[in-house]
Amino acid sequence: MALSERSKNKGSSRTVILSSLMVVVVVLLVFLRKRR
């Protein structure tokens, strides 16, 4: 996680956050499915 890379790719930072959120949602869905 380099600060220089973050400042360079400001637009990509949004995609990274969205992708991370999607991964969290998928993990939660799988966890709930396994619980049931």
N, CA, C and O atoms as a printed pandas DataFrame, in Angstrom:
     atom_number atom_name residue_name chain_id  residue_number  x_coord  y_coord  z_coord
0              1         N          MET        A               1    0.854   -1.201    0.000
1              2        CA          MET        A               1    0.000    0.000    0.000
2              3         C          MET        A               1    0.886    1.247    0.000
3              4         O          MET        A               1    1.200    1.807    1.050
4              5         N          ALA        A               2    1.272    1.656   -1.177
5              6        CA          ALA        A               2    2.144    2.835   -1.286
6              7         C          ALA        A               2    1.284    4.083   -1.453
7              8         O          ALA        A               2    0.325    4.091   -2.224
8              9         N          LEU        A               3    1.643    5.143   -0.715
9             10        CA          LEU        A               3    0.871    6.384   -0.810
10            11         C          LEU        A               3    1.002    6.974   -2.207
11            12         O          LEU        A               3    0.041    7.528   -2.741
12            13         N          SER        A               4    2.189    6.859   -2.804
13            14        CA          SER        A               4    2.413    7.413   -4.147
14            15         C          SER        A               4    1.472    6.733   -5.137
15            16         O          SER        A               4    0.916    7.384   -6.021
16            17         N          GLU        A               5    1.298    5.429   -4.987
17            18        CA          GLU        A               5    0.417    4.702   -5.912
18            19         C          GLU        A               5   -1.034    5.159   -5.728
19            20         O          GLU        A               5   -1.788    5.273   -6.694
20            21         N          ARG        A               6   -1.398    5.412   -4.504
21            22        CA          ARG        A               6   -2.784    5.845   -4.237
22            23         C          ARG        A               6   -3.040    7.198   -4.878
23            24         O          ARG        A               6   -4.060    7.389   -5.540
24            25         N          SER        A               7   -2.128    8.133   -4.689
25            26        CA          SER        A               7   -2.307    9.473   -5.260
26            27         C          SER        A               7   -2.316    9.394   -6.782
27            28         O          SER        A               7   -3.001   10.169   -7.450
28            29         N          LYS        A               8   -1.543    8.443   -7.325
29            30        CA          LYS        A               8   -1.488    8.311   -8.798
30            31         C          LYS        A               8   -2.816    7.788   -9.320
31            32         O          LYS        A               8   -3.364    8.329  -10.280
32            33         N          ASN        A               9   -3.334    6.740   -8.694
33            34        CA          ASN        A               9   -4.595    6.136   -9.179
34            35         C          ASN        A               9   -5.745    6.547   -8.264
35            36         O          ASN        A               9   -6.184    5.768   -7.418
36            37         N          LYS        A              10   -6.226    7.767   -8.439
37            38        CA          LYS        A              10   -7.349    8.218   -7.607
38            39         C          LYS        A              10   -8.641    7.541   -8.064
39            40         O          LYS        A              10   -9.481    7.179   -7.241
40            41         N          GLY        A              11   -8.796    7.374   -9.372
41            42        CA          GLY        A              11  -10.010    6.748   -9.894
42            43         C          GLY        A              11  -10.061    5.264   -9.531
43            44         O          GLY        A              11  -11.134    4.724   -9.261
44            45         N          SER        A              12   -8.902    4.610   -9.526
45            46        CA          SER        A              12   -8.881    3.168   -9.235
46            47         C          SER        A              12   -9.217    2.921   -7.764
47            48         O          SER        A              12   -9.695    1.844   -7.408
48            49         N          SER        A              13   -8.970    3.916   -6.911
49            50        CA          SER        A              13   -9.249    3.726   -5.476
50            51         C          SER        A              13  -10.737    3.415   -5.283
51            52         O          SER        A              13  -11.104    2.610   -4.427
52            53         N          ARG        A              14  -11.582    4.059   -6.084
53            54        CA          ARG        A              14  -13.030    3.801   -5.957
54            55         C          ARG        A              14  -13.329    2.358   -6.330
55            56         O          ARG        A              14  -14.096    1.682   -5.644
56            57         N          THR        A              15  -12.731    1.886   -7.410
57            58        CA          THR        A              15  -12.986    0.504   -7.847
58            59         C          THR        A              15  -12.497   -0.470   -6.776
59            60         O          THR        A              15  -13.124   -1.501   -6.534
60            61         N          VAL        A              16  -11.383   -0.139   -6.141
61            62        CA          VAL        A              16  -10.842   -1.036   -5.100
62            63         C          VAL        A              16  -11.823   -1.120   -3.938
63            64         O          VAL        A              16  -12.075   -2.203   -3.410
64            65         N          ILE        A              17  -12.377    0.024   -3.541
65            66        CA          ILE        A              17  -13.338    0.036   -2.427
66            67         C          ILE        A              17  -14.584   -0.765   -2.811
67            68         O          ILE        A              17  -15.108   -1.541   -2.012
68            69         N          LEU        A              18  -15.050   -0.562   -4.051
69            70        CA          LEU        A              18  -16.256   -1.286   -4.494
70            71         C          LEU        A              18  -15.988   -2.782   -4.513
71            72         O          LEU        A              18  -16.817   -3.574   -4.064
72            73         N          SER        A              19  -14.828   -3.166   -5.034
73            74        CA          SER        A              19  -14.497   -4.601   -5.110
74            75         C          SER        A              19  -14.419   -5.193   -3.698
75            76         O          SER        A              19  -14.891   -6.303   -3.455
76            77         N          SER        A              20  -13.819   -4.442   -2.777
77            78        CA          SER        A              20  -13.690   -4.949   -1.402
78            79         C          SER        A              20  -15.078   -5.113   -0.779
79            80         O          SER        A              20  -15.338   -6.084   -0.068
80            81         N          LEU        A              21  -15.962   -4.155   -1.053
81            82        CA          LEU        A              21  -17.321   -4.243   -0.503
82            83         C          LEU        A              21  -18.033   -5.467   -1.072
83            84         O          LEU        A              21  -18.731   -6.183   -0.353
84            85         N          MET        A              22  -17.846   -5.698   -2.377
85            86        CA          MET        A              22  -18.497   -6.859   -3.009
86            87         C          MET        A              22  -18.002   -8.146   -2.360
87            88         O          MET        A              22  -18.787   -9.058   -2.099
88            89         N          VAL        A              23  -16.694   -8.218   -2.100
89            90        CA          VAL        A              23  -16.127   -9.425   -1.489
90            91         C          VAL        A              23  -16.732   -9.630   -0.096
91            92         O          VAL        A              23  -17.066  -10.752    0.283
92            93         N          VAL        A              24  -16.868   -8.545    0.654
93            94        CA          VAL        A              24  -17.432   -8.653    2.006
94            95         C          VAL        A              24  -18.870   -9.152    1.933
95            96         O          VAL        A              24  -19.283  -10.000    2.725
96            97         N          VAL        A              25  -19.628   -8.622    0.981
97            98        CA          VAL        A              25  -21.036   -9.041    0.838
98            99         C          VAL        A              25  -21.111  -10.521    0.486
99           100         O          VAL        A              25  -21.927  -11.257    1.041
100          101         N          VAL        A              26  -20.265  -10.950   -0.429
101          102        CA          VAL        A              26  -20.270  -12.364   -0.838
102          103         C          VAL        A              26  -19.920  -13.254    0.357
103          104         O          VAL        A              26  -20.551  -14.287    0.581
104          105         N          VAL        A              27  -18.913  -12.842    1.111
105          106        CA          VAL        A              27  -18.501  -13.646    2.273
106          107         C          VAL        A              27  -19.649  -13.729    3.280
107          108         O          VAL        A              27  -19.913  -14.791    3.842
108          109         N          LEU        A              28  -20.328  -12.604    3.502
109          110        CA          LEU        A              28  -21.448  -12.611    4.449
110          111         C          LEU        A              28  -22.551  -13.543    3.958
111          112         O          LEU        A              28  -23.131  -14.291    4.744
112          113         N          LEU        A              29  -22.841  -13.498    2.660
113          114        CA          LEU        A              29  -23.894  -14.364    2.112
114          115         C          LEU        A              29  -23.525  -15.829    2.309
115          116         O          LEU        A              29  -24.361  -16.635    2.716
116          117         N          VAL        A              30  -22.279  -16.170    2.020
117          118        CA          VAL        A              30  -21.837  -17.566    2.165
118          119         C          VAL        A              30  -21.904  -17.979    3.630
119          120         O          VAL        A              30  -22.324  -19.090    3.953
120          121         N          PHE        A              31  -21.484  -17.070    4.516
121          122        CA          PHE        A              31  -21.505  -17.386    5.948
122          123         C          PHE        A              31  -22.933  -17.644    6.418
123          124         O          PHE        A              31  -23.185  -18.596    7.157
124          125         N          LEU        A              32  -23.869  -16.795    5.987
125          126        CA          LEU        A              32  -25.269  -16.974    6.400
126          127         C          LEU        A              32  -25.810  -18.288    5.842
127          128         O          LEU        A              32  -26.551  -19.006    6.515
128          129         N          ARG        A              33  -25.425  -18.591    4.594
129          130        CA          ARG        A              33  -25.910  -19.842    3.986
130          131         C          ARG        A              33  -25.382  -21.041    4.760
131          132         O          ARG        A              33  -26.117  -21.994    5.015
132          133         N          LYS        A              34  -24.125  -20.994    5.129
133          134        CA          LYS        A              34  -23.532  -22.129    5.860
134          135         C          LYS        A              34  -24.168  -22.248    7.236
135          136         O          LYS        A              34  -24.376  -23.356    7.729
136          137         N          ARG        A              35  -24.477  -21.122    7.857
137          138        CA          ARG        A              35  -25.080  -21.156    9.194
138          139         C          ARG        A              35  -26.415  -21.894    9.128
139          140         O          ARG        A              35  -26.717  -22.715    9.994
140          141         N          ARG        A              36  -27.214  -21.602    8.100
141          142        CA          ARG        A              36  -28.521  -22.260    7.986
142          143         C          ARG        A              36  -28.310  -23.706    7.627
143          144         O          ARG        A              36  -29.277  -24.454    7.479
